[in-house]
Amino acid sequence: MNQTVPTPPPIVHTVADLRAAVAPRRHQGVPIGLVPTMGALHAGHASLVTASQAAGAFTVVTIFVNPTQFGPGEDFARYPRNLARDAALLAPAGADLIFAPATEEVYPPGFCTRAEVESLTRHWEGAARPTHFRGVTTVVLKLFNMAQPDFAFFGQKDLQQSVVVRRMVRDLDLPVEVRVCPIVREPDGLAMSSRNVFLSADERRRALCLPSALRDVEERFAAGERSAAILSAALRARIESTPGVQLDYAAIVDAETLEEVSAIAAPSAAIAALRVGATRLLDNALLGPEFRSR
Ligand code: AMP
């Protein structure tokens, strides 16, 4: 049998090489799609690449473990890094180019400029990780300026991040269309995450309370429940009753503003984060007439 193994996409490390690789495609009128990641890639990331390819874009995947979005004591040092494995995973997904800059390429000596989205970043992930979103928006703005994409693909998995990036794009009139892609899950329901490798078998079992609590909320919503108080109490109770798991937050929020709602009238989301062992996991479910139940 003659099976051809797809060739991994070329890797560039500098902004100059990135621009040189992208420019001819842009001049040919091909749209540029950007998929920002921190590597340790999985099928969730590959789904963003697939979405970019489906948009007909020359697809650039950035792999950069961005130090400025990690707080003190977070897992920056132990964050998994394996560029060769990531490149191999991207081959079948159809990525056209990998941009994997060194830290000094992104943050040269003397770097002191930040992009910050204000109110949307105070709650939820922002409360737990006060400097996180400033690091995300700064690096995303830089990546947009480096690659000048027509489209940028983000995962609903990091719902608040996608809302914050969309706000930055609107507020700063950035010429890029942000597209948010559905959460890709493991067969047991756990949202795929580069951090899942940190979970022991026992922690992994306990972590399943997160997707199952969200599924329960979706089912109650589908059955007609519209009280956010009832839904968020159920979400919280389900997680809090799981031994060995610390609930960080669980709430029903407006999908655009991320403010807590009392009744679900507009597109909303159930959001939750928990800690199991040393690992922090987040997940969410969109609730609204236009969102399909999983
Ligand atoms: P990360 O490298 O984990 O920071 O994620 C890079 C991008 O992939 C972000 O836009 C994430 O929201 C997205 N992503 C991560 N996990 C998933 C998943 N399970 N399904 C879909 N997108 C994801």
Boltz pocket constraint, residues with backbone or C-beta under 6 A from the ligand:
constraints:
  - pocket:
      binder: B
      contacts: [[A, 36], [A, 37], [A, 38], [A, 39], [A, 43], [A, 44], [A, 45], [A, 47], [A, 48], [A, 153], [A, 154], [A, 155], [A, 156], [A, 157], [A, 158], [A, 181], [A, 182], [A, 183], [A, 184], [A, 185], [A, 191], [A, 192], [A, 193], [A, 194]]
      max_distance: 6.0
